[in-house]
Amino acid sequence: MKSNIYNWFFLILRRDLLMAFRRSSTYITPLIFFLIVISFFPIALSPDQDFLRSLAPGVIWIAALLSSLLAIETIFSEDFRDGTLDEFFISNDPSFVLVFAKVLCHWLVTGFPILLASLISSLILYLPVSSLLPMICSLILGTFFMSLLGAIGAALSLGKSAILSAIIVLPFSIPTLLMGTAAVSSAIDYQDYSGFLLIMGAMLAIGVPGLCLLTVEAILLNYE
Amino acid sequence: MLPKLKVSNLSCSRADNQLFDDLNFEVYPGQNIEIIGSNGSGKTTLLRILLGLIDIGDGEMEWLDNENNYNNFRSIDCFYQGHSLGIKNLLSAQENLRLSSYSFGVSEEKILSSLNRVGINNYSSFASEMSVGQKKRISIARWLLKDFGIYFIDEPFSALDDQASSLIVEIIKELNAKGASFVITGHRPSEIISNQITLDHEV
C-alpha cells in the first residue's frame, strides 16, 4: 500500500511523541528551566509589583526563547545518528512532511509546556488578567516559529556541537522577541496589540513552508 | 528478463580522491550485487548515490518502471539500511517495526511473524535492553515487512555471529526466490551468490 502524506505525517508524529514521553527530560527540562529563570527575577531584583509587571513581557519572552532552544539540537540528531533520517530521505514521500512533523513534535514537547508554565509566571510577575490572552497567543505563534528556526539550526549543526545550533538560531529570534514583548506590553498598557500578533502570524505563515524547505536542504548538506 | 536497475559509467571523487571510476553493472530480479572494499573505499557513498541521497557522481542510472520503460527517477520500492540500524532504543521490538518508515499497510500479524522469523520473541522488550546482535535481528525483520524490489544493505554481515550470518543468507535466498534483488556492501565476499564489484582504490 502506498503511503500518503497524512499517514507519513502521523507516523512520524506518533513515534516521536511516544519517544519524547518515555524520555521525560525532553519536556520537563524546558519547563523547569523556564520557571526557574522567571522566579529568579523577583528574588534578584525586587518583589515590587509595579516593577515586576513592567519587566514581565521581556522576562517571559526571554525565558521562553531560551527554554525552547534547550532541546533543538535533538530534533534531528538521534535520527541522523541511528540512520532513520536516511530511510526517510530515500523514501519517495516528501521530506517537507518529515520536517514539519518533527517541528510540531518539538513544539508539543517544549513550546506547549512553556505555554502552561507562562500562566504560572504571570502570577509570579503580577501580570494583569487582560494581558493573558495576548501573552498566550504571542507565545503560541512565537514558540512555534522558534521551533521552525531551531530545526534549521539543528539541521546545520548535525554531528557538531550542540551549542552551535543555539548560536545559529538566537540572532534570528530577535524579531520574534520584539513582537512578542511588544504585544504583551501593549496589552498591559491597554493599547491595541493585534498588529503585533498579525505580524507574528504572517512570519509563521511564511515560515512554515519556507523554513521547512530550507531545513530539508540543510539536512541534505550533511550527506554531501 | 530486464534488469531493474542499469548503472552506466558511474564515477565519483571526493576531495581530489577518486572513489570509483566508470562503474557499470545491472541489477536483475532475484540476483545480488556485492560491493567489496576496504574502509573509506566509497561503498556507502555508492549506495547513497544509487538511492539519490547524494548527488555527487557522474554517470547514468536507469530504473525500470511498471511499463518496462527505463527512467532516471527511482520507480521501484527500495529498502535501505545503512551502517546504523535505524532501531530506536526507546521503542520495543514490535514498535520499532510498527513505527518504521517501511511499515505502511503492514498488519500486526506480519510484524509479529517477521520478528518470529528472525528469532525475536520478546516483542515488547525495549531495544535498549537488547544486545547489538538482537537489534540487528530486529533490523533484518524489517526486510520482511513488505516485498521490496531492491534491498540496499550496508555491511549486513558485520558484528554478527555465525548463526545470525546464516539467517541473513537464508533470508536473502528466500527474498531472491520472490524476485527481490540485493545490493550489499562488505569488506570481503560473503556466502551469498552474487556478482561482485571491487572498489580497490588506495585510501
Contacts between the chains, C-beta under 8 A, distances in Angstrom:
chain1	res1	chain2	res2	distance
A	1	B	104	5.8
A	1	B	105	2.8
A	2	B	104	7.5
A	2	B	105	8.0
A	3	B	104	3.8
A	3	B	105	7.5
A	7	B	104	5.8
A	8	B	101	7.9
A	8	B	104	7.7
A	11	B	99	6.2
A	11	B	101	7.4
A	11	B	103	7.4
A	11	B	104	7.5
A	14	B	99	6.6
A	15	B	88	7.6
A	15	B	91	7.4
A	15	B	95	7.9
A	15	B	99	4.0
A	18	B	90	7.6
A	18	B	91	7.1
A	18	B	95	7.3
A	18	B	99	7.4
A	19	B	88	6.3
A	19	B	90	4.4
A	19	B	91	6.7
A	22	B	90	4.7
A	23	B	90	6.2
A	78	B	88	7.8
A	81	B	84	6.6
A	82	B	84	4.8
A	82	B	85	6.9
A	82	B	86	5.8
A	82	B	87	6.6
A	82	B	88	6.9
A	83	B	81	7.2
A	83	B	82	4.3
A	83	B	83	6.9
A	83	B	84	3.4
A	83	B	85	6.4
A	83	B	86	4.4
A	84	B	86	4.8
A	84	B	88	7.4
A	84	B	101	7.4
A	86	B	48	7.8
A	86	B	53	6.4
A	86	B	80	6.3
A	86	B	82	5.1
A	86	B	86	7.7
A	87	B	80	6.1
A	87	B	81	7.9
A	87	B	86	5.6
A	87	B	100	7.4
A	87	B	101	4.8
A	87	B	102	7.4
A	88	B	101	5.5
A	89	B	53	5.8
A	90	B	51	4.5
A	90	B	52	6.9
A	90	B	53	5.6
A	90	B	78	6.8
A	90	B	80	4.9
A	91	B	101	5.6
A	92	B	74	7.1
A	93	B	101	8.0
A	220	B	54	7.9
A	223	B	48	6.4
A	223	B	53	5.5
A	223	B	54	4.6
A	224	B	54	6.0
A	224	B	56	6.5
